[in-house]
Amino acid sequence: MPSTTLRRALVRSLRRPPWSAEAWRDTRFIAAGIPMAVPVWLAVTESSLLFPVLAVVLTCTRPLTAAQRGRLHALYGVEVPPPRPGDSPSRLLGRLRLVLTWRQAVYHLAVGPLLALGALAVVYVWGAALVLATVFGWSWLMPPTSGLRGEWPVLLGLTAGGLALAVAAPWLAGLSAWLEVRAARQLLGPNRAEQLEQRVEEIAESRAGLVDAVDAERRRIERDLHDGAQQRLTSLAMNLGLARRTLKDVPPEVMQVIVEAHEEAQAAIDELRDLVRGLHPAVLEDRGLDAALSGIAARAPLPVRLDVELSGQIAPTVEAVAYFTVSEALTNVAKHARAEQVDVSVRTVGDRLRLIISDDGVGGADPSRGTGLTGLRKRAASVDGTLSVLSPLGGPTTITVELPCVL
């Protein structure tokens, strides 16, 4: 990949005329690095100044790197990502333990000065090209003894050499610019492994934020339905019930319509209540996970023995995941396991919340067959949790879920 990129850059450089904007941009970019690197190089070549310069560079890696990063961005449009604030200690001893600090020191002490010398050579080539290509314009200023005035073959040769240098200068500038960008990305910024680590952490943080946002939105919808649509339906059902009890002199057909409307309103209230409970149970927010799980166990169609022992703080999102995990697991047991009893254990172990749901059913549960266990595993994974299933044929089935207490 690097060789292909270099080849493309060089081909573009050869196709540029000397006066193109890209050629001048490359030259301006590499020339701007000369004042920043040549003094360091001159100091390093003096053996008596080597250790003081090394100490100064190690101490000033941050401002030196920031200056080079600003040059790359302002003059070439290249972004070299800086280290995150947590990855760059404020104290010098802490920074000296970082591999990135030593990579940056290598750039400022060796690579940068070498690239600056190359930039000096490119600037010299541009100057020589300008001087030689215009020799016919200033040769008359030279003294007669210089051998230039009136020497047409010499002047033509110098002009041809200047034009050749003018053609080669954009190529050399493009090569130097490519080398500078390549070296800066490799030494001044995080390497590939560090970038991947940062990206993984950013994705984990964004996923945690997304999970929290979804949970907050679910709570909002639950509140809106509970305080809005559910209250209106309740009021409608009460009015229909009142009409059903008090209106005695209406025709039977009208009373039949009122009765059916009353029953439909009550059924709609029950369905809406189940929907609201499925979005986010109010008892979970009002009384906590223990009370919410007790409500699930009481509504289960088979006997449930619940053992809850919680200590420490549990994130609301994790509580919601635990609640719905137990609820869906009990629903799956009632549908498929043909069990007579279920044991549910919920307790905190260190900084983890452990759920164990076991039944005495027929067993044979397999998450890979697309059953409800797949949804349980995805729900646990949404908060960096794990789910394991032990379900031999003939039973019993044990589902173990571990969730982080705090995201």
ZALUMLUM-946349 format. One record per residue (C-alpha): x, y, z. Coordinates in steps of 0.001 Angstrom, whole numbers, padded with zeros to 6 digits, always signed. Each point is the difference from the previous one (the first is absolute). Layout:
// residues N
XYZ;...
This chain:
// residues 407
+000000+000000+000000;+002705+002629+000821;+001871-000757-003235;-003203+000374-002011;-000762+003324+001675;+003536+001231-000630;-000171-001048-003655;-003252+001879-000489;+001426+003102+001693;+003085-000062-002194;-002054-000462-003167;-002143+002994+000947;+003172+002008+000690;+001452-000813-003440;-003207+001095-001682;-000024+003376+001731;+001494+003028-001726;+002568+001849+002139;-002384+002905+000476;-002944-002150+001200;-001647+000739+003339;+000718-003534+001248;+003720+000356-000657;+000169+003278+001899;-002111-001466+002800;+002418-002921+000398;+002985+002348-000035;-001583+002443+002448;-000891-002852+002330;+003448-001587+000138;+001749+003381+000153;-002034+000958+003076;+001588-002883+001880;+003559+001208-000546;+000069+002685+002749;-001454-002491+002497;+002443-002851-000626;+003332+001353-001214;+000918+001643+003341;-000573-003315+001739;+002173-001757-002551;+002819+002523+000406;-000158-000370+003785;-000012-003803-000182;+003090-000055-002223;+001890+001750+002785;+000956-002826+002336;+000201+002334+002987;-003643+001015-000515;-001441-003440-000659;-001274-000799+003483;-001351+003523+000732;-001864-000041-003324;-001362-003477+000741;-001238+001206+003387;-001612+003088-001550;-001713-002029-002732;-001358-002560+002479;-001303+002810+002176;-001542+001896-002913;-001460-002876-002025;-003506+001385+000472;+000550+003506-001431;+002349-001258-002719;-002513-002639-001074;-002845+002504+000164;+001968+002343-002272;+000652-002748-002546;-003625-001112+000208;-001133+003564-000655;+002334+000278-003014;-001351-003224-001458;-003588+001154+000419;+000403+003622-001103;+002282-000504-003002;-000848-003508-001189;-003445-000831+001383;+001271-003110+001805;-001379-000870+003433;+002302-001798+002420;-002233-000980+002930;+001303+001130+003376;+000014-002377+002967;-003071+000072+002178;+000275+002044+003214;-000047-003129+002143;+002818-001581-002012;+002451+002911+000442;+001029+000563+003630;+000772+003544+001054;+003204-000936+001814;+003220-000577-001899;+000796-003313+001671;-003413-001300-000986;+000493+001072-003614;+003432-001618-000121;-001663-003366+000606;-002044+000378-003176;+001245-001501-003252;-001610+002934-001819;+002320+002482+001763;+003087-001834-001228;-001397-000286-003523;-000553+003740-000039;+003527+000579+001339;+001421-002151-002815;-001904+002134-002507;+001193+003327+001440;+003631-001120+000505;+000661-002048-003130;-002808-000418-002519;-001139+003628-000027;+003488+001454-000506;+000733-002492-002787;-003236+000937-001727;+000886+003682+000472;+003340-000591-001728;-001890-001596-002855;-002292+003030-000088;+003062+002240-000166;+001184-002000-002995;-003390+000420-001704;+000053+003761+000643;+003530+000108-001416;-001183-001870-003117;-002828+002520-000430;+002473+002879+000350;+002486-001557-002424;-002798-000666-002483;-001115+003640+000200;+003533+001344-000408;+001014-002298-002859;-003276+000196-001914;+000238+003816-000068;+003691+000188-000858;-000739+001889-003258;-001631+002732+002043;+002859+000741+002370;+003158-001263-001775;+000666+003494-001375;+000550+001197+003574;+002988-002320+000396;+003527+001289-000715;+001518-000882-003400;+002509-002300+001690;-002749-002217+001425;-000338-001988-003213;-003776+000461-000184;-000474+003143-002021;-000424-000923-003628;+000649-003727+000533;-003174-001320-001582;+000751-003733+000328;+000766+000420+003685;-003090+002104+000539;-002190-002499-001830;+001426-002854+002081;-000583+001883+003242;-003545+000841-001078;-000701-003651-000870;+001404-001059+003382;-002205+002554+001758;-003093-001253-001818;+000902-003577+000918;+000346+000988+003660;-003345+001840-000230;-001596-003219-001210;+001679-002078+002714;-000725+002434+002841;-003758-000796+000287;+000844-003702+000041;+002558+000505+002780;-002408+002257+001922;-002773-002582-000270;+002335-002760+001170;+001185+002086+002965;-003554+000934+000945;-001109-003644-000150;+002921-001044+002210;-000806+002730+002533;-003662-000959+000205;+000868-003669+000278;+002564+000582+002751;-002312+002342+001922;-002865-002482-000030;+002247-002839+001117;+001948+001845+002718;-001953+003033+001201;-003423-001583+000344;-001332-003268+001398;+000985-003117-001902;-002438-002467-001519;-000457-002013+003191;-000542+003143+002079;-002489+001363-002526;-001946-003267+000071;+000014+000045+003803;-001284+003574+000010;-002647-000899-002549;-001182-002979+002042;-000279+002172+003102;-001865+002691-001934;-002410-002593-001379;-000540-001423+003499;-000692+003487+001359;-002360+000846-002852;-001815-003320+000416;-000410+000629+003728;-001359+003459-000802;-002369-001475-002575;-001264-002597+002477;-000591+002718+002590;-001753+002165-002579;-002273-002877-001063;-000805-000770+003624;-000799+003663+000691;-002222+000134-003083;-001772-003154+001136;-000649+001630+003378;-001360+003107-001704;-002380-002016-002175;-001131-001964+003075;-000730+003216+001894;-001845+001526-002965;-002155-003089-000464;-000660-000361+003715;-000838+003645+000579;-001702+000618-003331;-001660-002788-001995;-000501-002332+002950;-001684+002701+002102;-002279+000956-002875;-001000-003608-000580;-000634-000446+003713;-002232+003079+000020;-001835-001285-003076;-000535-003418+001606;-001309+001628+003174;-002475+002111-001980;-001164-003022-001974;-000355-002018+003210;-001996+002808+001563;-002240+000144-003056;-000389-003755+000073;-001204+000097+003620;-002174+003122-000076;-001660+000008-003410;-003056-002262+000372;-002442+001418-002522;+002110-000377-003158;-000823-002482-002728;+001698-003432+000286;+002010+000660-003150;+001505+003150+001498;+000740-001738+003307;+001732-002805-001912;+002237+002585-001700;+000825+001596+003375;+000833-003386+001531;+002254-000976-002872;+001729+003395+000051;+000548-000327+003753;+001514-003440-000360;+002209+001096-002904;+001244+002968+002017;+000858-002258+002916;+001813-002403-002334;+001907+002920-001539;+001019+001159+003489;+001306-003480+000841;+001964-000191-003262;+001388+003502+000477;+000986-000836+003578;+001894-003065-001234;+001646+002125-002710;+001059+002625+002531;+001355-002681+002315;+001947-001461-002933;+001542+003350-000867;+001176+000852+003493;-001771-001144+003165;-000757+002862+002352;+000667-002204+003022;+003613-000410-001144;+000581+003728+000259;-002129+000530+003088;+000934-002988+002195;+003075-001558-001587;+000990-003272-001631;-000987-002250+002929;-003614+001151+000012;-000223-000070-003803;+001230-003609-000138;-002449-000947+002751;-002784+001311-002207;+001231-002129-002918;+000145-003092+002196;-003527+000622+001279;-001415+000319-003534;+001841-003046-001388;-002253-002911-001095;+002072-002480+002061;+001531+000060+003487;+003131+002143+000256;+002412+000005+002946;+001761+003352+000036;+003233+000683+001887;+001270+003597-000261;+003052+001317+001833;+001255+003344-001249;+002758+002204+001350;+001462+003169-001461;-001287+002223-002765;-001324-001419-003261;-000394+002142-003091;-003651+000532-001046;+000730-001352-003473;+001444-003197+001501;-003020-000344+002268;-002269+000247-003045;+002032-002642-001855;-000144-002311+003038;-003758+000514+000345;-000801-000759-003633;+002453-002924-000045;-001792-001692+002899;-003386+000826-001510;+000837-001443-003421;+001710-003035+001539;-003124-000831+002034;-002141+000449-003116;+002237-002439-001920;-000157-002529+002837;-003789+000186+000085;-000227-000487-003776;+002611-002662-000713;+001452-001674+003086;-003099-001780+001405;+001441+000761+003418;-001761-000173+003354;+002173+002486+001852;+002604+002687-000666;+002738+001277+002296;+001270+003551-000556;+003092+001242+001811;+001098+003625-000339;+003001+001247+001943;+002993+002269-000324;+003441-001607-000121;+002669+002670+000192;-000748+002510-002746;-002195-002450-001941;-003701-000801+000189;-000583-003728-000372;-003347-001471-001055;-000621-003747+000163;-003299-001352-001350;-000436-003764+000306;-003021-002196-000654;-000856-003683+000281;-001309-000310-003540;+000880-002257-002902;+003217+001843-000941;+001498+000029-003467;+000040+003786-000327;+002419+001100-002743;+000721+003716-000654;+001251-000786-003515;-003439-001159-001143;-001426+003498+000053;-002053-000328+003182;-000605+002769+002501;+003426-000683+001505;+001585+001865-002908;-001899+003130+000952;+001057-000432+003630;+003645-000256-001037;-000248+003142-002136;-001695+001868+002825;+002794-000942+002401;+002668+000882-002563;-001482+003497-000413;+001523+000918+003393;+003147-002142-000332;-001612-002906+001805;+000264-003736-000627;-002518-002827-000142;+000649-003724+000251;-002485-002849-000300;+000281-003513+001415;-002921-002088-001206;+000565-003727-000525;-002813-002107-001406;-002297-000955+002805;+000881+003097+002004;+000546+001913+002074;+000699+003267-001830;+002167+002677+001611;+000481+003458-001478;+002785+002098+001512;+000237+003692-000836;+002713+002345+001251;-000366+003750-000432;+002231+002875+001088;-001530+001907+002893;+001211+003337-001375;+000511+000809-003675;
